[in-house]
Structures are given as structure tokens and as C-alpha cells.
Amino acid sequence: METTKLREWLESGGAEGLSWLQLEGFPDTGRGVKTLRPLKSGNVVLTIPGSFLWTVDAAFDDPVLGPTISSIKPPLSVEDTLAVFLLFVKSRKEGCEGKRAHVELLPTSYTTSVFFTDEELEICSGSSLYHITKQLKQQIRDDYLQLLNNLFSKHPDLFPLEKFTQDDYMWALCTIWSRGMDFQLPGKQFRCIAPFADMLNHSPDVQLCHTYIPQSDTLQILAGKNYTIGEQVFINYGSVPNNRLLRLYGFVLPNNPSDTYDLVLTTHPLAPLYAQKVALLESASLQVNATFPLKLSDPLPLDILRYLRIQRLSSSEISTVEAKRGARNIVSARNEAEILKALIEACESLLAGFSIPLEKLEANIASSVYQKSDNKWAAAHVSVGEQKILKMTLQKAKELLALVICAQCGKADENNKRCGRCRRVVYCGTDCQKSNYKEHKVICKTYTAD
């Protein structure tokens, strides 16, 4: 791979570390960066001065592009500014030599979910990725038309339309999503693309190792672990679930421990006792329109139960919850049974919405019905991860419900008593316990043995 121009440009401005790093094709990740010398964890691997970074400020500082985009009302978003900047440099025949050298090394295509065919995307129908990708495709079309009308068509000398098509715009967005780095600085969020550093691939097995230093205006890559000569050097994007990895970066990690399913809860303004419930939610540090990530390690967060307890309060229960400051504990057996039944119904409905059930997807992956690393294979892994989490949430809700309602008659009562042996079910009295014994005894013995 020809990186001479990019190396010369970066080294001329003080970049450090390029002499012991080399682009290489790897079987599992494709293009990446290998080290030509041993590295110890924490060593500075690469330093890129801020003057080489693709940033919003750099776009506005460009003597040709800057005055034009700064006059746009309303102002362009960070993503659109960077996308226009990338396409502008890519379209230039003269000037911006260093940045053009970087653009020439960027991929010509991406495997993010917005490029999936309908058939490929259908594999994960029912997942959050499926719905977000559908929305994202429409959003890209709308945003491109706005750019076309407000910027490109008004300045055809700067933005020749044959080089600023919707496909070009999608390419630029995917470049930003897959290669951008975000840093939280005092008072603002800072996003950039760092030449050469953006060639490093992700691994969850290394420490977080990329940082921006405002005082010196430099971006540094540190060794996230010890490396030997010839090894691929990785960075860590953080705990990223497969639905986000595929949407932004174009790949997935099988059995990703960071997988999540985002459960959205909201309370309608016309709901009974709305004002009181909003006040209680706020006192419990919960938002009225809230998104809760369900995780493999925590498939049913306590905050979901707290939210639902408040949402399903009866008028007689309001004062009880106020006394308990936000329903941290069970309000009543009635309330708890209602929210758990609603949660079980919601999980079952969500699981039924997946076009291909978990068991079939896992069988298809194991038997190579989907070719490893192709789009269908990646979509299948996203669906598998989300369905596993929802099944765990469903199981947890059922286990909690079994501790609230009588296993025989289904009565929800504060006086229900747990089975003395397994402690996994409750009964409203001895009559129900005796009536349910034949059905329960096998399960009870299993729990006791465990």
C-alpha cells in the first residue's frame, strides 16, 4: 500500500511514530496497522499534531471552503460539515495535497448497515438495528436534499454535482462514523478524524488507548497492551454492542459481551394521574421518555421496575410511593403483578417481531448458511445478540412474577408465602399449595438440588 505521500506530509509537521508502523492486510480484520518494533503497554505509539486533524474548525479555516459553509443558515451539523469537507478535498485537483493523500487511502466502499440490501437487512428484522437503519436511510436522503438545495446547487463551482451525489454523501458519512474519534473537552464535544490513526482496528481485548491532549493540541495513540514485532496494533472503541458496531463501523463481534437491547418507556400526557407520576419519576431521577439498555450482565435493570411501578400507580398508591421516594421497592402486590405481566407481554411481543427466531439463526450460523463475515452473517449476529437479551429479560420477569402471584390461583397479595423448599414460587394458602403440588414438585426438587 502506498503511504509515502501521507507519511511525508505528517512527518513534515511533527507527527511521530510512523517509522515503526506499517499498513498491512490481515485475514480477520482486513487492512490494519502492524508494529515493526516491540511495544510495551502504555508506550506512545503514534502522535498526530492537531493541524492534521479533520475537524469542524479545520473546515471553517479552509480559505476556499470556510467562507461558503460559514454563511449557511441554519449552520451545518458537525457530521455534515465534516462530510462536505471530505468531499470538497476529494473533489479538488489542486491544493490540500496532504489531506488528499489521506483521502486516497480511505476505503472506496463500506459494509455499514445503510448499504445492506433489503434482503440482507431482513435477516435482523425486529431488531433495533433494523428500525434505526430504515430511519437512517430516509434521514440521509432528506439531509442530502437539504444540502443539495442550500449549498451544492448554489455553488456548483465549488461542489460539482457529479462529485457530490447522494452516494458520495453516504460514503463521506460512513467515513466519519467509522473513523471519527470523539472526546469530551471542557464545555464541548470534540470530534475528529486523525490521518493514519484512523487505520487502526478495534479490539475489546486492549485498554482504551487513544486520547486528545488540548494543551499540546495533539492526538496520541498509546499501546493498549504489549506487542511483539509484526503484531497488529489495535485501539478500543469502548463497550460497543453489535447493533452499533454494524451501523457505524461495518462489522460485528460474535458473542459480543457488550450487546444491548434498548427498551424505550414513555408515559402519555393523557394517562391518569400524569402530573403526579411525572413528579415522582423526576424525584426518582427518571425521565418521562426514557431509554434503558438491557444487557447480558443486567437484563432487567432496577430502574425499569421503578419506572413501571410509578407508571402503573393507582390513586390510592400515590401517597405510598411518595413516602418511599420513587418506588425503590415494591409498592403493592397488585402493582407489581401488573407491571411484570405487562413486561412479560412486551418481551413476548418484541421477540415475536423478529423475522427469524433465535434458534434458527444460531443453526444457520453454525451450518454456514450465512457465509462468515458477509452482510447476512453480520445481521444474524445482531439479531442473535438482541434476542438472547430479550429472552433473559423475559425469564427474569417471569421469575419475579412467580414471587408475587399464587402459583395455583394467580392471586396477587402481600400475604402470599414462598414455598419453604425452593423459595421460587408463592401461594396464598395451604389449599393452593396442596393443589399445585403435583405440578410443582419436579421443579421444586430441581431448584433444591441446585
N, C-alpha and C positions, 0 to 999 in steps of 0.2 A: 504494500500500500504506500502510495506516495504522500508523505507528510512533510517533505522538505520545506515547502513554502510556509506551511503553518509553523513549523519548528523555528525557522529563521525569523519569522515575524514575532513570535512570542519571546524568543531568546533576546531579540534586539531591544525589547522593552523591559527586560529584567525577570522573565519567567525562569523558575528554577526547577530542576528535576527531570527535564525532558531527556537528558543524555542517558539516563538509566531506565527509561520507559520506552516501550515499543508496541505499536498496534499489531494485533495477531488475531487470526481466526481460530476459535475454539469450538470443539464438537458440540458442547452442550449449550453454549451461550451465543455462538456466532462471534462477531467482532468484539474484541475486548483489548485490555492493556496488560502486558506482561512486564515483569521486572527483570532487568539484566544484572541485578546485584541483590544480595540478601538484604532483607529489611526487618527491623525489629518493631514490634507493636508500639505505636506512639511516635515513630520516626516521621518527620515531614517528608512526604513522598513527592509532592508537587505544589508549587506556589505560582498562582496566576495573579498578576497585578490587576487592580480594578479597571484600568484603562482598556483592558482587552475584553471585559465582560459585556455581554449583550444585556443591556438594561433599558428601562424607560428613559432614564436620564441621558444615556448614550444616544438614544434615538432622537431626543429633542436637541441634543448638542450637534447632531449632524448638520452641517451648513446647508445642505440641499433639502433633506427630508424634514428637518426640525421645524422651520418656519411654516411649512404646509400643514403638518399634523397638529401643530400647536394652535392653529386657527379653527380647528374643528369644534363645533358646538352641537351637542354636549361632547365633552372630551372623550377620547377613545379609552376603552378599558386597558388595563395592563396587558392582558393577553392580545388584544387587537393591536396595541401599539407595537409589541414585540413581533407579532405576526407580520405586520406591514413592514417593519424594519428588516426582518429576514428576507421577505420577498423583494424589497427595494434593493438590498445589497445583491441578492441573487440575480436580479434583472440587469444590473449595471455592467457595462463593458469596460469602464474605466473607473478608477478610484476604489477606495475600500479594499485594497489588494489583500491585506491580511484577513479581513473578515470574509472576503470572497474565497480565500484559500480554505477557510474553515467550512464554509457552505458546501464547497466541492467535496468535502469528506463526509458530509451528512448523508444518511440513507436516502435513497430516492423514493422509498415506499415504507409503510409501517403496517404492523399487524394489530393495531388497536381495534377495539370492537366497532368503531364507527365505519370501518372498512369491511366489516363482515357482510356477506350476502344474507338475504332473508333466511335462506335455508340453514346457513351456519349459525345465525343468531337464534333461530328457533330452537336449537338444542338446549339453550338455557332459558327458554320461555317460562315465565313465572318468577324468575329471579329478579333481584333489584337491578342487576346489570342490564337485563333485557329492557326494562322500562326506562332506565336512565339513558341507555343508548338510543332508543327510539326518540326520546325527547331531545337528546343531544344532536341527533342528525337534523331534526327540524330547527333547532336553535342555530346550528351552523348555517343552514340555508337562509334563515332570517337575518342573521348577523352579516352574512356576506352581501345580501341585497342592500342592507343599510350602508355598508362600506362602499359598495358599487355606486349607489346613488349620491352619497355625501362626500366621497373622496375620489375614487378611481375615475369615474366618468368626468369629473370636473377638472382633473389634472392628467389627461392622457399622455402628456409628455413625460411625466414622472412615473406614471403607472400604466404602461402599455397593457391593454386589456388581455392580449394573448398570453401575457406572463402573470396576470393577476386574476386567473379564473377561480371558480369555486373549488376546483380540485387543488389548485395551488394553495389556496387559503387553508384547506383542510390539512395539507401537508405541513404548512407552517404551524398550525395549531398543534398538530401531533408532535412536531419537533419541540415545541415549548413544553407540552405536557410530559413528554418522555425524557427530556434533557434538562428541564428547568430545575433550579435549586431555590428553595425558599428559606429565608432566615428572618427571625423576629428581631428587629432592631428597636431601640428606644423610640417609641412613638410611631413606628411604621413597620409594615411588612415589606421585605426586600426580596425581589425575585430576579434571578439572573440565569444566563447560560454561560458556562465557562468553557472556552475552547480547549480541546484535548481532555480536560477533566470530564467533559460530558461523554467521553468514550468509555468510562469505567462502568462496569456492570454491577448489578445489585446482588448481594448475598446476605441473608439473615444471620449468617454464621460469623460475621465480623462486627466489631464495635462501630457505633456511629463515628464517622471519621472525616466529615467534611465541614468546614467552618469558614465563616467570613469574619475578618478582623477589621472593624471600622477604622481603628486608629491608624493602621497602615494601608487601608484600602486594598486588602489582598484577600484572595480566596486560597485556602490551604486544604490539601488532602493529606491526612495522616494515615499511617499503616494501621488498619483495624485489627491486625493480628501479625504474627511472624510470617515472613515469606522467604522462600528459597529462590535461587536463580531459576528463571523460566516459569514461575508460577503466575497465574492471573491475579492481578490486584483488583480487589472489589471495594465498593463503598456500600453502605447500608442506608436504604431509603427510609428506614423505620419499620414499625409494625404495620404492614400494608396488607389488607385482605386481597384475595384473588379477584374479587369483583372490581376493585380499584386498580390492581396491577394490570389487568387486561384492558380496562378502559383507558388508562393513561400511558402504560408502558408497553403493552402488546405481548405480555407473557404471563404465565401462571406458575405457581409452585405447588406441585402435588402434595396433598396432606398439609396444607399451609396452616400452621398453628395460629396465625393471626386472622383467620377468616372470621367474618362477622355477617350478621343479618340485621339491617337497621329497621327497627319496629317504630312506626310513627303513631303517636297517640294524640288525639285532639278532642276538645270538648266544645260543642256547638253553643253559640251565644244564646240560643233559644232553649237550651237544656234547663230543666228545673233547678232552681237554687244556683243559677250560674254565677252570680256575683259573689255569693258566699264561698262557692267552690274555688273560684279564681283566687280569692283572698287566702284560702287555705293552701292552695298549690304554691302561691308565692311565699307563704310563711314556711313552707317545706322546701323552698329553693327549687321548685319545679316550674317549668314553663307550661302555659296552656297548650301550645302547639309544640310538642316535644318529640325528639327522636332518640331512641335508646338503642345502642348497639348490643345485640345479643352475641355472645362469644362462646367458643367451645369451653373456655375456662369458667364462664359465668353465663349460662344460657337463660337465666331468669333473674336479672338484677333486682334488688330490693326496691329501687326507685320505681320500677314498673308497677309493682304491687302497691306501693304508696300512692302513685298517681291514680290507679284504678279504684282503690279504696275511696279516695276523695271523690272521684268522678261518679261513683255509684251510691253516694250517700243518700239516705232518706232524710226527711226534715227532722225526725226525732234523733238522728245520729249526728247531726251537725255539731251540737254542743259537746258531744263526747269526743269528737275528733279535735275540736278546738282545744279541749283540755289536754289532749295528747300531743298537741302541737304538730299537726300534719300527718296523722295516721301512720306513725312509725310502726305501730303494732296493729294487730287485728282489731277492727272496730266492733264487729259483731259476727256471729256465725253466719247470719243471713247475708251480710255484706260480703264476707269472704267467699262464701259459696257462689254468690252471683258473679264476682269478678273472676274467679277461677274457671267457672263454666264458660264465661264469655271469652276468656283467654284460650281455653281448650278449643272452643268453636272457631276462634280466629286462626289458630295454628293449623287446625284441620283444613280450613278453607284455603289458607295460603299454600299448604302442601298439595292440595288437590289442584291448585292453579298451575303447577309445574307440568309442562307438556310431557316430560319423561320422568317417571319415578326414580328415586334414588337407586333401588336395587338394579334396575335395568341399565342405568348409566354406568354403575360400577362394573356390571358384567360386560358392557360394551367396551369400556376402557381396558379391562383385563384381557379380553379376547381380541383386542386391536381392531375392533370395528371402526374406531376413530384412530387414524394414524397419529402416532406420537408427535406432539408439538404443532400439529396443524390447527386450524381455527376451530373445527368441531371438537377436537380433543380438549382444547383450552376452554371452550364454552362449557363442555361437560364437567370439567373440574370446578368451574364456578358454581354450577348448579348443584353438584355433589356437596360442596362445602356449605352452601346455604341450607340445603335440605337436611343435612346432618344436624345443623344447629337448631333448626325449627323442630326436628324430631326430639332433640334433647329438651328444648323448651316445653314441648307438649308433654313429655314424660314427667318433667319436674312439676308442671301444673297439675297433672293427674295425681301425683304423689301427695302434693299439698292438699288437693281436694279430698283425698281419702282420709285426711286427718280432720276434716271439717264436717262431712256428711256421713250419716249412718250407712254402713256398708250394705245393710239389708233394705231399709225403707227409704234412704236418701234424705232423712230429716237433718236439717242444719240447726244445731242447738249448742249453746255454750256448755251444757252439761253432758254432752257426749263423752264417752270414756274410751280410751285406747285399749286395743287388745293387749292383755297383760304379757303375752308371749312375744309377739313380733313387733308390737308398737307401731305398726304401719297402717292400721285402719281403726276406725272408731265405731261405737254402737251407742244407740240411745237407751238401751236397756238389755237385760239378760234375755228377754224373749227374742229380740232381733239377733242377738249374738248366737243363741242356740239354733235359730232358723237358718243362719248363714254358715253354720259350722262346716257342713259337708263341702260347700263351695270354697270356703276359706282355708281349710286345714292343710291342703297341699302347699299352698303359697306360704302359709304361716310357718310350716316346718322348714321350707326353703330359706325364708328370711332368718329363722332362728339359727339354722346351720351356718349361714353366712356370718 
